[in-house]
Structures are given as structure tokens and as C-alpha cells.
């Protein structure tokens, strides 16, 4: 049985962004928003703007990306960059005339976390920050959380 955790003691910014298709038949209204996501991800990785890793979740009427960034400053710098601003302006113009698609985002600055992955390919925080084998004192979530707190007091 493979049991790992995300490498502890690294700060990370978790950015969750997604869209929901509100009107399935209004393809011309929502398709450009869906299509804008891929090129922006490719740009982030190609230009090393601070995006470490991401996971994609696809639902019946929605797409959600969980992104892991090195810092809030790098995330905000990308948000104000050319490709993102162009896509945002295009979405804003269309959103004023139709409610065919909705978007959201949430940003979290994370300095204390615990994780465990059992019999899975590397994913989530472990994919973003690196993985470590579970040590005996990390068997319980409480032990994994306490490890970061004890290192901060040193």
C-alpha cells in the first residue's frame, strides 16, 4: 500500500477558478469562456509565472480548476497580464448581454495543512509541493499538523 503526504512546511497559494454553464443551448455565449482556460494554463507553465501545478474537475455543467501558486504576488501579476485581461474583458462584455455562463474564483494563502494520499497517483498538494513517505509520528492528521506548528516555534 502506497501512503504519502504532501511535503510539509511550504507555504502555497491555492486558487480555485471555475465556470458554470447556465444555458446549455447558448453555445456561442459560453464556448469562448471554456476555450480561454487552456491557453492561459499553457502560458503560465511556458513562462514560469508562478503556477506550480493544477487539477481539473469537470462536471456536467461546470469546469473547476484548482491551481497551486508560489505566491499571491505572482498570481496577481498574472491576473493583470495581457492574456488574462483580454479574456476577462471579453467575458465581461458578453456577461452583460447574457447569463449563459457564470464564473467564480477563490484564493487561499495556506501556511498550515495536512494531507494523505493512499494508493493514488501523485495529485493535489503533493503534486505541487512534492511528496514524502508518511513517518510514524505522521500517522494521524493531528501529528501532521503539529509538525508545522512545532517548527514555527523554533
Phi, psi and omega in degrees: 000126179271120179232120180225168173229162171290141179305122183284168171075026174238129174285151181207151174253124178256122182241118180252124181225143182198176178220156176230129177276113183272330180231098185301324184282349181268054186305317181296338179277320185261337183301317179301326178292316178297315183291338182287337186294312183303307179300326178293319176298315179301319179297317180300314181290320182294327185255006179046059183270002178121349177285122182271315186196165175208160174233142178247135176237123182245124177249184183300316181235018186214158172228130178231133175248131171256115184248145178244120184244152178292323182204159176295322181300318179291322177299313181294323178298318178294319181300331180264007180279172188302304186296316181294315180298322178298313179296319181295316179297318179298315179298314182301318179298317181287325182296333179289337183255349183205147174254030184294333181220143175239151178231161177207162168208156176221140181236133180230127171267115190246123177239348178223124183206164171220153181208162172205137179230125182238122177055042179232153168296157180300131183208175173057222180300324180295324177291321183285319189251351185103157182245155178223147174291147179287129177267160183307320181285356180254011182299325180257148178304322180301320179292323179291322178288321181295330181301314180294317182295320181290327179287333179287334182275351181284000000 
